[in-house]
């Protein structure tokens, strides 16, 4: 197992598994855990990262739509999205 120290963050790596030790605001983590009804800190952080990634993808898509890269109306886009989700 190797370790890298950078300030308050310690990354321990063993094989393909990565462990991360990080200093977090405990009050903020507790609030996020309560709001997401997560059972563990790990689950809370995973949910937060997933939501952040989704948000950034939505921002990128909104920016791309505004640039004219897509030649579709909002109604067509929503219709396609509904069809995609119906097939899941």
HTML snippet that shows the backbone in 3Dmol.js (N, CA, C, O; Angstrom):
<script src="https://3Dmol.org/build/3Dmol-min.js"></script>
<div id="view" style="width:600px;height:400px;position:relative"></div>
<script>
const pdb = `
ATOM      1  N   UNK A   1       0.853  -1.180   0.000  1.00  0.00           N
ATOM      2  CA  UNK A   1       0.000   0.000   0.000  1.00  0.00           C
ATOM      3  C   UNK A   1       0.890   1.231   0.000  1.00  0.00           C
ATOM      4  O   UNK A   1       1.843   1.316   0.774  1.00  0.00           O
ATOM      5  N   UNK A   2       0.580   2.174  -0.860  1.00  0.00           N
ATOM      6  CA  UNK A   2       1.342   3.415  -0.907  1.00  0.00           C
ATOM      7  C   UNK A   2       0.474   4.551  -0.425  1.00  0.00           C
ATOM      8  O   UNK A   2      -0.751   4.494  -0.525  1.00  0.00           O
ATOM      9  N   UNK A   3       1.108   5.588   0.101  1.00  0.00           N
ATOM     10  CA  UNK A   3       0.346   6.725   0.585  1.00  0.00           C
ATOM     11  C   UNK A   3       0.941   8.023   0.091  1.00  0.00           C
ATOM     12  O   UNK A   3       2.159   8.147  -0.037  1.00  0.00           O
ATOM     13  N   UNK A   4       0.102   8.974  -0.183  1.00  0.00           N
ATOM     14  CA  UNK A   4       0.525  10.302  -0.613  1.00  0.00           C
ATOM     15  C   UNK A   4      -0.127  11.312   0.324  1.00  0.00           C
ATOM     16  O   UNK A   4      -1.338  11.260   0.541  1.00  0.00           O
ATOM     17  N   UNK A   5       0.647  12.212   0.870  1.00  0.00           N
ATOM     18  CA  UNK A   5       0.117  13.225   1.784  1.00  0.00           C
ATOM     19  C   UNK A   5       0.146  14.590   1.127  1.00  0.00           C
ATOM     20  O   UNK A   5       1.187  15.014   0.626  1.00  0.00           O
ATOM     21  N   UNK A   6      -0.978  15.279   1.122  1.00  0.00           N
ATOM     22  CA  UNK A   6      -1.073  16.636   0.582  1.00  0.00           C
ATOM     23  C   UNK A   6      -1.982  17.432   1.500  1.00  0.00           C
ATOM     24  O   UNK A   6      -3.204  17.315   1.402  1.00  0.00           O
ATOM     25  N   UNK A   7      -1.435  18.216   2.364  1.00  0.00           N
ATOM     26  CA  UNK A   7      -2.244  19.007   3.286  1.00  0.00           C
ATOM     27  C   UNK A   7      -3.071  18.110   4.174  1.00  0.00           C
ATOM     28  O   UNK A   7      -2.530  17.234   4.849  1.00  0.00           O
ATOM     29  N   UNK A   8      -4.384  18.316   4.183  1.00  0.00           N
ATOM     30  CA  UNK A   8      -5.293  17.513   4.997  1.00  0.00           C
ATOM     31  C   UNK A   8      -5.777  16.263   4.293  1.00  0.00           C
ATOM     32  O   UNK A   8      -6.585  15.519   4.848  1.00  0.00           O
ATOM     33  N   UNK A   9      -5.301  16.015   3.084  1.00  0.00           N
ATOM     34  CA  UNK A   9      -5.799  14.887   2.296  1.00  0.00           C
ATOM     35  C   UNK A   9      -4.741  13.791   2.250  1.00  0.00           C
ATOM     36  O   UNK A   9      -3.575  14.057   1.963  1.00  0.00           O
ATOM     37  N   UNK A  10      -5.149  12.570   2.532  1.00  0.00           N
ATOM     38  CA  UNK A  10      -4.262  11.419   2.449  1.00  0.00           C
ATOM     39  C   UNK A  10      -4.920  10.413   1.514  1.00  0.00           C
ATOM     40  O   UNK A  10      -6.064  10.014   1.734  1.00  0.00           O
ATOM     41  N   UNK A  11      -4.211  10.005   0.485  1.00  0.00           N
ATOM     42  CA  UNK A  11      -4.736   9.016  -0.447  1.00  0.00           C
ATOM     43  C   UNK A  11      -3.942   7.737  -0.258  1.00  0.00           C
ATOM     44  O   UNK A  11      -2.722   7.736  -0.420  1.00  0.00           O
ATOM     45  N   UNK A  12      -4.616   6.651   0.083  1.00  0.00           N
ATOM     46  CA  UNK A  12      -3.978   5.351   0.232  1.00  0.00           C
ATOM     47  C   UNK A  12      -4.444   4.467  -0.904  1.00  0.00           C
ATOM     48  O   UNK A  12      -5.643   4.346  -1.153  1.00  0.00           O
ATOM     49  N   UNK A  13      -3.487   3.843  -1.604  1.00  0.00           N
ATOM     50  CA  UNK A  13      -3.859   3.011  -2.737  1.00  0.00           C
ATOM     51  C   UNK A  13      -3.360   1.591  -2.529  1.00  0.00           C
ATOM     52  O   UNK A  13      -2.198   1.381  -2.180  1.00  0.00           O
ATOM     53  N   UNK A  14      -4.233   0.621  -2.741  1.00  0.00           N
ATOM     54  CA  UNK A  14      -3.882  -0.790  -2.678  1.00  0.00           C
ATOM     55  C   UNK A  14      -4.552  -1.468  -3.862  1.00  0.00           C
ATOM     56  O   UNK A  14      -5.772  -1.628  -3.871  1.00  0.00           O
ATOM     57  N   UNK A  15      -3.783  -1.864  -4.848  1.00  0.00           N
ATOM     58  CA  UNK A  15      -4.372  -2.468  -6.044  1.00  0.00           C
ATOM     59  C   UNK A  15      -5.224  -1.458  -6.778  1.00  0.00           C
ATOM     60  O   UNK A  15      -4.772  -0.352  -7.071  1.00  0.00           O
ATOM     61  N   UNK A  16      -6.464  -1.835  -7.078  1.00  0.00           N
ATOM     62  CA  UNK A  16      -7.365  -0.927  -7.787  1.00  0.00           C
ATOM     63  C   UNK A  16      -8.267  -0.151  -6.835  1.00  0.00           C
ATOM     64  O   UNK A  16      -9.020   0.721  -7.266  1.00  0.00           O
ATOM     65  N   UNK A  17      -8.196  -0.460  -5.555  1.00  0.00           N
ATOM     66  CA  UNK A  17      -9.017   0.231  -4.565  1.00  0.00           C
ATOM     67  C   UNK A  17      -8.300   1.483  -4.093  1.00  0.00           C
ATOM     68  O   UNK A  17      -7.106   1.453  -3.795  1.00  0.00           O
ATOM     69  N   UNK A  18      -9.037   2.583  -4.027  1.00  0.00           N
ATOM     70  CA  UNK A  18      -8.450   3.833  -3.544  1.00  0.00           C
ATOM     71  C   UNK A  18      -9.223   4.295  -2.322  1.00  0.00           C
ATOM     72  O   UNK A  18     -10.452   4.353  -2.340  1.00  0.00           O
ATOM     73  N   UNK A  19      -8.507   4.620  -1.275  1.00  0.00           N
ATOM     74  CA  UNK A  19      -9.115   5.185  -0.086  1.00  0.00           C
ATOM     75  C   UNK A  19      -8.666   6.630  -0.003  1.00  0.00           C
ATOM     76  O   UNK A  19      -7.532   6.970  -0.339  1.00  0.00           O
ATOM     77  N   UNK A  20      -9.571   7.462   0.447  1.00  0.00           N
ATOM     78  CA  UNK A  20      -9.283   8.882   0.525  1.00  0.00           C
ATOM     79  C   UNK A  20      -9.650   9.376   1.906  1.00  0.00           C
ATOM     80  O   UNK A  20     -10.775   9.189   2.368  1.00  0.00           O
ATOM     81  N   UNK A  21      -8.707   9.997   2.552  1.00  0.00           N
ATOM     82  CA  UNK A  21      -8.965  10.610   3.853  1.00  0.00           C
ATOM     83  C   UNK A  21      -8.947  12.110   3.626  1.00  0.00           C
ATOM     84  O   UNK A  21      -7.966  12.659   3.124  1.00  0.00           O
ATOM     85  N   UNK A  22     -10.038  12.772   3.997  1.00  0.00           N
ATOM     86  CA  UNK A  22     -10.164  14.191   3.680  1.00  0.00           C
ATOM     87  C   UNK A  22     -10.842  14.921   4.841  1.00  0.00           C
ATOM     88  O   UNK A  22     -11.753  14.389   5.474  1.00  0.00           O
ATOM     89  N   UNK A  23     -10.393  16.121   5.106  1.00  0.00           N
ATOM     90  CA  UNK A  23     -11.007  16.945   6.147  1.00  0.00           C
ATOM     91  C   UNK A  23     -12.251  17.610   5.571  1.00  0.00           C
ATOM     92  O   UNK A  23     -12.184  18.301   4.554  1.00  0.00           O
ATOM     93  N   UNK A  24     -13.392  17.392   6.233  1.00  0.00           N
ATOM     94  CA  UNK A  24     -14.662  17.951   5.774  1.00  0.00           C
ATOM     95  C   UNK A  24     -15.316  18.757   6.883  1.00  0.00           C
ATOM     96  O   UNK A  24     -15.037  18.555   8.065  1.00  0.00           O
ATOM     97  N   UNK A  25     -16.176  19.659   6.491  1.00  0.00           N
ATOM     98  CA  UNK A  25     -16.979  20.423   7.435  1.00  0.00           C
ATOM     99  C   UNK A  25     -18.045  19.470   7.987  1.00  0.00           C
ATOM    100  O   UNK A  25     -18.953  19.061   7.262  1.00  0.00           O
ATOM    101  N   UNK A  26     -17.931  19.122   9.260  1.00  0.00           N
ATOM    102  CA  UNK A  26     -18.837  18.136   9.847  1.00  0.00           C
ATOM    103  C   UNK A  26     -20.292  18.586   9.838  1.00  0.00           C
ATOM    104  O   UNK A  26     -21.187  17.770   9.621  1.00  0.00           O
ATOM    105  N   UNK A  27     -20.539  19.862  10.069  1.00  0.00           N
ATOM    106  CA  UNK A  27     -21.914  20.370  10.066  1.00  0.00           C
ATOM    107  C   UNK A  27     -22.515  20.258   8.657  1.00  0.00           C
ATOM    108  O   UNK A  27     -23.677  19.881   8.503  1.00  0.00           O
ATOM    109  N   UNK A  28     -21.726  20.583   7.643  1.00  0.00           N
ATOM    110  CA  UNK A  28     -22.200  20.498   6.263  1.00  0.00           C
ATOM    111  C   UNK A  28     -22.480  19.040   5.881  1.00  0.00           C
ATOM    112  O   UNK A  28     -23.487  18.747   5.236  1.00  0.00           O
ATOM    113  N   UNK A  29     -21.598  18.140   6.276  1.00  0.00           N
ATOM    114  CA  UNK A  29     -21.793  16.723   5.989  1.00  0.00           C
ATOM    115  C   UNK A  29     -23.036  16.197   6.701  1.00  0.00           C
ATOM    116  O   UNK A  29     -23.803  15.430   6.119  1.00  0.00           O
ATOM    117  N   UNK A  30     -23.242  16.598   7.943  1.00  0.00           N
ATOM    118  CA  UNK A  30     -24.421  16.171   8.693  1.00  0.00           C
ATOM    119  C   UNK A  30     -25.698  16.681   8.028  1.00  0.00           C
ATOM    120  O   UNK A  30     -26.683  15.949   7.926  1.00  0.00           O
ATOM    121  N   UNK A  31     -25.682  17.920   7.581  1.00  0.00           N
ATOM    122  CA  UNK A  31     -26.852  18.495   6.899  1.00  0.00           C
ATOM    123  C   UNK A  31     -27.137  17.749   5.600  1.00  0.00           C
ATOM    124  O   UNK A  31     -28.291  17.437   5.303  1.00  0.00           O
ATOM    125  N   UNK A  32     -26.093  17.463   4.824  1.00  0.00           N
ATOM    126  CA  UNK A  32     -26.261  16.727   3.566  1.00  0.00           C
ATOM    127  C   UNK A  32     -26.783  15.321   3.841  1.00  0.00           C
ATOM    128  O   UNK A  32     -27.639  14.815   3.116  1.00  0.00           O
ATOM    129  N   UNK A  33     -26.271  14.707   4.873  1.00  0.00           N
ATOM    130  CA  UNK A  33     -26.706  13.349   5.227  1.00  0.00           C
ATOM    131  C   UNK A  33     -28.187  13.351   5.617  1.00  0.00           C
ATOM    132  O   UNK A  33     -28.936  12.452   5.237  1.00  0.00           O
ATOM    133  N   UNK A  34     -28.597  14.361   6.372  1.00  0.00           N
ATOM    134  CA  UNK A  34     -29.999  14.476   6.784  1.00  0.00           C
ATOM    135  C   UNK A  34     -30.901  14.711   5.566  1.00  0.00           C
ATOM    136  O   UNK A  34     -31.937  14.063   5.420  1.00  0.00           O
ATOM    137  N   UNK A  35     -30.497  15.639   4.699  1.00  0.00           N
ATOM    138  CA  UNK A  35     -31.314  15.985   3.531  1.00  0.00           C
ATOM    139  C   UNK A  35     -31.444  14.832   2.542  1.00  0.00           C
ATOM    140  O   UNK A  35     -32.498  14.656   1.930  1.00  0.00           O
ATOM    141  N   UNK A  36     -30.389  14.053   2.383  1.00  0.00           N
ATOM    142  CA  UNK A  36     -30.411  12.938   1.431  1.00  0.00           C
ATOM    143  C   UNK A  36     -30.889  11.643   2.071  1.00  0.00           C
ATOM    144  O   UNK A  36     -31.074  10.632   1.395  1.00  0.00           O
ATOM    145  N   UNK A  37     -31.085  11.690   3.389  1.00  0.00           N
ATOM    146  CA  UNK A  37     -31.498  10.498   4.144  1.00  0.00           C
ATOM    147  C   UNK A  37     -30.527   9.348   3.930  1.00  0.00           C
ATOM    148  O   UNK A  37     -30.924   8.184   3.871  1.00  0.00           O
ATOM    149  N   UNK A  38     -29.256   9.690   3.817  1.00  0.00           N
ATOM    150  CA  UNK A  38     -28.217   8.676   3.640  1.00  0.00           C
ATOM    151  C   UNK A  38     -27.931   7.989   4.972  1.00  0.00           C
ATOM    152  O   UNK A  38     -28.023   8.600   6.037  1.00  0.00           O
ATOM    153  N   UNK A  39     -27.588   6.721   4.891  1.00  0.00           N
ATOM    154  CA  UNK A  39     -27.288   5.970   6.102  1.00  0.00           C
ATOM    155  C   UNK A  39     -25.851   6.157   6.555  1.00  0.00           C
ATOM    156  O   UNK A  39     -25.544   6.028   7.740  1.00  0.00           O
ATOM    157  N   UNK A  40     -24.964   6.464   5.603  1.00  0.00           N
ATOM    158  CA  UNK A  40     -23.547   6.587   5.952  1.00  0.00           C
ATOM    159  C   UNK A  40     -22.952   7.847   5.338  1.00  0.00           C
ATOM    160  O   UNK A  40     -23.524   8.446   4.427  1.00  0.00           O
ATOM    161  N   UNK A  41     -21.794   8.235   5.856  1.00  0.00           N
ATOM    162  CA  UNK A  41     -21.075   9.378   5.288  1.00  0.00           C
ATOM    163  C   UNK A  41     -20.656   9.057   3.861  1.00  0.00           C
ATOM    164  O   UNK A  41     -20.736   9.906   2.973  1.00  0.00           O
ATOM    165  N   UNK A  42     -20.212   7.835   3.652  1.00  0.00           N
ATOM    166  CA  UNK A  42     -19.771   7.414   2.318  1.00  0.00           C
ATOM    167  C   UNK A  42     -20.910   7.536   1.302  1.00  0.00           C
ATOM    168  O   UNK A  42     -20.709   8.024   0.190  1.00  0.00           O
ATOM    169  N   UNK A  43     -22.105   7.089   1.695  1.00  0.00           N
ATOM    170  CA  UNK A  43     -23.274   7.182   0.822  1.00  0.00           C
ATOM    171  C   UNK A  43     -23.619   8.647   0.539  1.00  0.00           C
ATOM    172  O   UNK A  43     -23.980   9.000  -0.583  1.00  0.00           O
ATOM    173  N   UNK A  44     -23.507   9.481   1.552  1.00  0.00           N
ATOM    174  CA  UNK A  44     -23.778  10.918   1.389  1.00  0.00           C
ATOM    175  C   UNK A  44     -22.831  11.530   0.370  1.00  0.00           C
ATOM    176  O   UNK A  44     -23.258  12.269  -0.516  1.00  0.00           O
ATOM    177  N   UNK A  45     -21.558  11.226   0.494  1.00  0.00           N
ATOM    178  CA  UNK A  45     -20.553  11.785  -0.411  1.00  0.00           C
ATOM    179  C   UNK A  45     -20.755  11.254  -1.826  1.00  0.00           C
ATOM    180  O   UNK A  45     -20.613  12.004  -2.792  1.00  0.00           O
ATOM    181  N   UNK A  46     -21.085   9.969  -1.962  1.00  0.00           N
ATOM    182  CA  UNK A  46     -21.329   9.391  -3.286  1.00  0.00           C
ATOM    183  C   UNK A  46     -22.518  10.082  -3.957  1.00  0.00           C
ATOM    184  O   UNK A  46     -22.457  10.426  -5.137  1.00  0.00           O
ATOM    185  N   UNK A  47     -23.604  10.284  -3.192  1.00  0.00           N
ATOM    186  CA  UNK A  47     -24.772  10.977  -3.743  1.00  0.00           C
ATOM    187  C   UNK A  47     -24.421  12.402  -4.158  1.00  0.00           C
ATOM    188  O   UNK A  47     -24.849  12.871  -5.213  1.00  0.00           O
ATOM    189  N   UNK A  48     -23.648  13.083  -3.331  1.00  0.00           N
ATOM    190  CA  UNK A  48     -23.264  14.465  -3.647  1.00  0.00           C
ATOM    191  C   UNK A  48     -22.444  14.521  -4.932  1.00  0.00           C
ATOM    192  O   UNK A  48     -22.666  15.397  -5.767  1.00  0.00           O
ATOM    193  N   UNK A  49     -21.507  13.603  -5.098  1.00  0.00           N
ATOM    194  CA  UNK A  49     -20.693  13.578  -6.313  1.00  0.00           C
ATOM    195  C   UNK A  49     -21.534  13.261  -7.543  1.00  0.00           C
ATOM    196  O   UNK A  49     -21.342  13.859  -8.601  1.00  0.00           O
ATOM    197  N   UNK A  50     -22.468  12.319  -7.404  1.00  0.00           N
ATOM    198  CA  UNK A  50     -23.352  11.991  -8.528  1.00  0.00           C
ATOM    199  C   UNK A  50     -24.178  13.202  -8.939  1.00  0.00           C
ATOM    200  O   UNK A  50     -24.323  13.485 -10.128  1.00  0.00           O
ATOM    201  N   UNK A  51     -24.714  13.910  -7.967  1.00  0.00           N
ATOM    202  CA  UNK A  51     -25.519  15.099  -8.270  1.00  0.00           C
ATOM    203  C   UNK A  51     -24.671  16.199  -8.900  1.00  0.00           C
ATOM    204  O   UNK A  51     -25.132  16.890  -9.808  1.00  0.00           O
ATOM    205  N   UNK A  52     -23.454  16.364  -8.433  1.00  0.00           N
ATOM    206  CA  UNK A  52     -22.558  17.367  -9.011  1.00  0.00           C
ATOM    207  C   UNK A  52     -22.266  17.049 -10.475  1.00  0.00           C
ATOM    208  O   UNK A  52     -22.288  17.938 -11.326  1.00  0.00           O
ATOM    209  N   UNK A  53     -21.993  15.780 -10.762  1.00  0.00           N
ATOM    210  CA  UNK A  53     -21.719  15.378 -12.149  1.00  0.00           C
ATOM    211  C   UNK A  53     -22.944  15.622 -13.025  1.00  0.00           C
ATOM    212  O   UNK A  53     -22.813  16.138 -14.135  1.00  0.00           O
ATOM    213  N   UNK A  54     -24.141  15.257 -12.538  1.00  0.00           N
ATOM    214  CA  UNK A  54     -25.367  15.499 -13.298  1.00  0.00           C
ATOM    215  C   UNK A  54     -25.561  16.990 -13.572  1.00  0.00           C
ATOM    216  O   UNK A  54     -25.904  17.393 -14.683  1.00  0.00           O
ATOM    217  N   UNK A  55     -25.335  17.791 -12.547  1.00  0.00           N
ATOM    218  CA  UNK A  55     -25.497  19.241 -12.686  1.00  0.00           C
ATOM    219  C   UNK A  55     -24.556  19.801 -13.740  1.00  0.00           C
ATOM    220  O   UNK A  55     -24.967  20.603 -14.578  1.00  0.00           O
ATOM    221  N   UNK A  56     -23.311  19.386 -13.704  1.00  0.00           N
ATOM    222  CA  UNK A  56     -22.334  19.885 -14.667  1.00  0.00           C
ATOM    223  C   UNK A  56     -22.668  19.429 -16.085  1.00  0.00           C
ATOM    224  O   UNK A  56     -22.462  20.180 -17.038  1.00  0.00           O
ATOM    225  N   UNK A  57     -23.182  18.204 -16.236  1.00  0.00           N
ATOM    226  CA  UNK A  57     -23.609  17.737 -17.558  1.00  0.00           C
ATOM    227  C   UNK A  57     -24.785  18.574 -18.070  1.00  0.00           C
ATOM    228  O   UNK A  57     -24.836  18.930 -19.247  1.00  0.00           O
ATOM    229  N   UNK A  58     -25.729  18.883 -17.175  1.00  0.00           N
ATOM    230  CA  UNK A  58     -26.867  19.713 -17.578  1.00  0.00           C
ATOM    231  C   UNK A  58     -26.408  21.104 -17.986  1.00  0.00           C
ATOM    232  O   UNK A  58     -26.921  21.668 -18.952  1.00  0.00           O
ATOM    233  N   UNK A  59     -25.443  21.664 -17.254  1.00  0.00           N
ATOM    234  CA  UNK A  59     -24.914  22.985 -17.600  1.00  0.00           C
ATOM    235  C   UNK A  59     -24.260  22.959 -18.976  1.00  0.00           C
ATOM    236  O   UNK A  59     -24.467  23.860 -19.789  1.00  0.00           O
ATOM    237  N   UNK A  60     -23.467  21.914 -19.230  1.00  0.00           N
ATOM    238  CA  UNK A  60     -22.787  21.801 -20.522  1.00  0.00           C
ATOM    239  C   UNK A  60     -23.800  21.654 -21.652  1.00  0.00           C
ATOM    240  O   UNK A  60     -23.637  22.249 -22.717  1.00  0.00           O
ATOM    241  N   UNK A  61     -24.841  20.864 -21.421  1.00  0.00           N
ATOM    242  CA  UNK A  61     -25.876  20.686 -22.439  1.00  0.00           C
ATOM    243  C   UNK A  61     -26.616  21.990 -22.681  1.00  0.00           C
ATOM    244  O   UNK A  61     -26.876  22.358 -23.827  1.00  0.00           O
ATOM    245  N   UNK A  62     -26.954  22.689 -21.608  1.00  0.00           N
ATOM    246  CA  UNK A  62     -27.653  23.975 -21.761  1.00  0.00           C
ATOM    247  C   UNK A  62     -26.799  24.963 -22.542  1.00  0.00           C
ATOM    248  O   UNK A  62     -27.308  25.714 -23.374  1.00  0.00           O
ATOM    249  N   UNK A  63     -25.509  24.961 -22.271  1.00  0.00           N
ATOM    250  CA  UNK A  63     -24.607  25.862 -23.007  1.00  0.00           C
ATOM    251  C   UNK A  63     -24.548  25.458 -24.481  1.00  0.00           C
ATOM    252  O   UNK A  63     -24.592  26.316 -25.363  1.00  0.00           O
ATOM    253  N   UNK A  64     -24.449  24.155 -24.748  1.00  0.00           N
ATOM    254  CA  UNK A  64     -24.372  23.683 -26.134  1.00  0.00           C
ATOM    255  C   UNK A  64     -25.652  23.995 -26.894  1.00  0.00           C
ATOM    256  O   UNK A  64     -25.596  24.364 -28.067  1.00  0.00           O
ATOM    257  N   UNK A  65     -26.799  23.854 -26.251  1.00  0.00           N
ATOM    258  CA  UNK A  65     -28.070  24.163 -26.905  1.00  0.00           C
ATOM    259  C   UNK A  65     -28.111  25.645 -27.264  1.00  0.00           C
ATOM    260  O   UNK A  65     -28.592  26.014 -28.336  1.00  0.00           O
ATOM    261  N   UNK A  66     -27.615  26.479 -26.384  1.00  0.00           N
ATOM    262  CA  UNK A  66     -27.619  27.921 -26.625  1.00  0.00           C
ATOM    263  C   UNK A  66     -26.672  28.365 -27.723  1.00  0.00           C
ATOM    264  O   UNK A  66     -26.790  29.490 -28.209  1.00  0.00           O
ATOM    265  N   UNK A  67     -25.735  27.517 -28.129  1.00  0.00           N
ATOM    266  CA  UNK A  67     -24.767  27.892 -29.153  1.00  0.00           C
ATOM    267  C   UNK A  67     -25.229  27.542 -30.564  1.00  0.00           C
ATOM    268  O   UNK A  67     -24.566  27.891 -31.541  1.00  0.00           O
ATOM    269  N   UNK A  68     -26.366  26.853 -30.670  1.00  0.00           N
ATOM    270  CA  UNK A  68     -26.858  26.481 -31.989  1.00  0.00           C
ATOM    271  C   UNK A  68     -26.277  25.182 -32.515  1.00  0.00           C
ATOM    272  O   UNK A  68     -26.480  24.848 -33.682  1.00  0.00           O
ATOM    273  N   UNK A  69     -25.550  24.432 -31.671  1.00  0.00           N
ATOM    274  CA  UNK A  69     -25.010  23.150 -32.110  1.00  0.00           C
ATOM    275  C   UNK A  69     -26.108  22.137 -32.369  1.00  0.00           C
ATOM    276  O   UNK A  69     -25.933  21.203 -33.152  1.00  0.00           O
ATOM    277  N   UNK A  70     -27.239  22.324 -31.709  1.00  0.00           N
ATOM    278  CA  UNK A  70     -28.369  21.422 -31.892  1.00  0.00           C
ATOM    279  C   UNK A  70     -29.427  22.129 -32.720  1.00  0.00           C
ATOM    280  O   UNK A  70     -29.793  23.270 -32.440  1.00  0.00           O
ATOM    281  N   UNK A  71     -29.911  21.445 -33.734  1.00  0.00           N
ATOM    282  CA  UNK A  71     -30.977  22.009 -34.555  1.00  0.00           C
ATOM    283  C   UNK A  71     -32.281  21.320 -34.197  1.00  0.00           C
ATOM    284  O   UNK A  71     -32.906  20.677 -35.040  1.00  0.00           O
ATOM    285  N   UNK A  72     -32.682  21.455 -32.964  1.00  0.00           N
ATOM    286  CA  UNK A  72     -33.920  20.851 -32.497  1.00  0.00           C
ATOM    287  C   UNK A  72     -34.603  21.826 -31.552  1.00  0.00           C
ATOM    288  O   UNK A  72     -33.953  22.633 -30.887  1.00  0.00           O
ATOM    289  N   UNK A  73     -35.895  21.737 -31.508  1.00  0.00           N
ATOM    290  CA  UNK A  73     -36.637  22.616 -30.601  1.00  0.00           C
ATOM    291  C   UNK A  73     -36.659  21.977 -29.215  1.00  0.00           C
ATOM    292  O   UNK A  73     -36.361  20.794 -29.053  1.00  0.00           O
ATOM    293  N   UNK A  74     -37.011  22.773 -28.241  1.00  0.00           N
ATOM    294  CA  UNK A  74     -37.094  22.249 -26.878  1.00  0.00           C
ATOM    295  C   UNK A  74     -38.151  21.148 -26.799  1.00  0.00           C
ATOM    296  O   UNK A  74     -37.956  20.155 -26.098  1.00  0.00           O
ATOM    297  N   UNK A  75     -39.257  21.313 -27.505  1.00  0.00           N
ATOM    298  CA  UNK A  75     -40.324  20.308 -27.505  1.00  0.00           C
ATOM    299  C   UNK A  75     -39.820  18.983 -28.089  1.00  0.00           C
ATOM    300  O   UNK A  75     -40.126  17.914 -27.559  1.00  0.00           O
ATOM    301  N   UNK A  76     -39.042  19.055 -29.189  1.00  0.00           N
ATOM    302  CA  UNK A  76     -38.489  17.839 -29.786  1.00  0.00           C
ATOM    303  C   UNK A  76     -37.512  17.167 -28.827  1.00  0.00           C
ATOM    304  O   UNK A  76     -37.503  15.944 -28.689  1.00  0.00           O
ATOM    305  N   UNK A  77     -36.693  17.980 -28.170  1.00  0.00           N
ATOM    306  CA  UNK A  77     -35.722  17.458 -27.213  1.00  0.00           C
ATOM    307  C   UNK A  77     -36.444  16.726 -26.076  1.00  0.00           C
ATOM    308  O   UNK A  77     -36.058  15.618 -25.704  1.00  0.00           O
ATOM    309  N   UNK A  78     -37.486  17.346 -25.527  1.00  0.00           N
ATOM    310  CA  UNK A  78     -38.234  16.731 -24.427  1.00  0.00           C
ATOM    311  C   UNK A  78     -38.934  15.449 -24.882  1.00  0.00           C
ATOM    312  O   UNK A  78     -38.999  14.478 -24.129  1.00  0.00           O
ATOM    313  N   UNK A  79     -39.446  15.444 -26.089  1.00  0.00           N
ATOM    314  CA  UNK A  79     -40.102  14.262 -26.632  1.00  0.00           C
ATOM    315  C   UNK A  79     -39.105  13.108 -26.754  1.00  0.00           C
ATOM    316  O   UNK A  79     -39.408  11.979 -26.368  1.00  0.00           O
ATOM    317  N   UNK A  80     -37.926  13.390 -27.287  1.00  0.00           N
ATOM    318  CA  UNK A  80     -36.883  12.357 -27.400  1.00  0.00           C
ATOM    319  C   UNK A  80     -36.483  11.838 -26.026  1.00  0.00           C
ATOM    320  O   UNK A  80     -36.286  10.639 -25.833  1.00  0.00           O
ATOM    321  N   UNK A  81     -36.370  12.750 -25.085  1.00  0.00           N
ATOM    322  CA  UNK A  81     -35.969  12.362 -23.731  1.00  0.00           C
ATOM    323  C   UNK A  81     -37.017  11.432 -23.108  1.00  0.00           C
ATOM    324  O   UNK A  81     -36.667  10.439 -22.470  1.00  0.00           O
ATOM    325  N   UNK A  82     -38.300  11.756 -23.295  1.00  0.00           N
ATOM    326  CA  UNK A  82     -39.370  10.897 -22.764  1.00  0.00           C
ATOM    327  C   UNK A  82     -39.303   9.502 -23.390  1.00  0.00           C
ATOM    328  O   UNK A  82     -39.472   8.500 -22.696  1.00  0.00           O
ATOM    329  N   UNK A  83     -39.058   9.440 -24.694  1.00  0.00           N
ATOM    330  CA  UNK A  83     -38.957   8.141 -25.366  1.00  0.00           C
ATOM    331  C   UNK A  83     -37.761   7.351 -24.847  1.00  0.00           C
ATOM    332  O   UNK A  83     -37.854   6.138 -24.656  1.00  0.00           O
ATOM    333  N   UNK A  84     -36.637   8.030 -24.619  1.00  0.00           N
ATOM    334  CA  UNK A  84     -35.444   7.353 -24.088  1.00  0.00           C
ATOM    335  C   UNK A  84     -35.727   6.747 -22.719  1.00  0.00           C
ATOM    336  O   UNK A  84     -35.360   5.603 -22.451  1.00  0.00           O
ATOM    337  N   UNK A  85     -36.383   7.520 -21.854  1.00  0.00           N
ATOM    338  CA  UNK A  85     -36.656   7.048 -20.500  1.00  0.00           C
ATOM    339  C   UNK A  85     -37.725   5.956 -20.486  1.00  0.00           C
ATOM    340  O   UNK A  85     -37.756   5.134 -19.570  1.00  0.00           O
ATOM    341  N   UNK A  86     -38.591   5.942 -21.484  1.00  0.00           N
ATOM    342  CA  UNK A  86     -39.633   4.922 -21.562  1.00  0.00           C
ATOM    343  C   UNK A  86     -39.042   3.552 -21.877  1.00  0.00           C
ATOM    344  O   UNK A  86     -39.628   2.529 -21.522  1.00  0.00           O
ATOM    345  N   UNK A  87     -37.884   3.522 -22.542  1.00  0.00           N
ATOM    346  CA  UNK A  87     -37.247   2.260 -22.938  1.00  0.00           C
ATOM    347  C   UNK A  87     -36.387   1.671 -21.839  1.00  0.00           C
ATOM    348  O   UNK A  87     -35.843   0.581 -22.014  1.00  0.00           O
ATOM    349  N   UNK A  88     -36.247   2.337 -20.737  1.00  0.00           N
ATOM    350  CA  UNK A  88     -35.387   1.827 -19.649  1.00  0.00           C
ATOM    351  C   UNK A  88     -36.107   0.830 -18.801  1.00  0.00           C
ATOM    352  O   UNK A  88     -35.535   0.303 -17.847  1.00  0.00           O
TER     353      UNK A  88
END
`;
const viewer = $3Dmol.createViewer("view");
viewer.addModel(pdb, "pdb");
viewer.setStyle({}, {cartoon: {color: "spectrum"}});
viewer.zoomTo();
viewer.render();
</script>
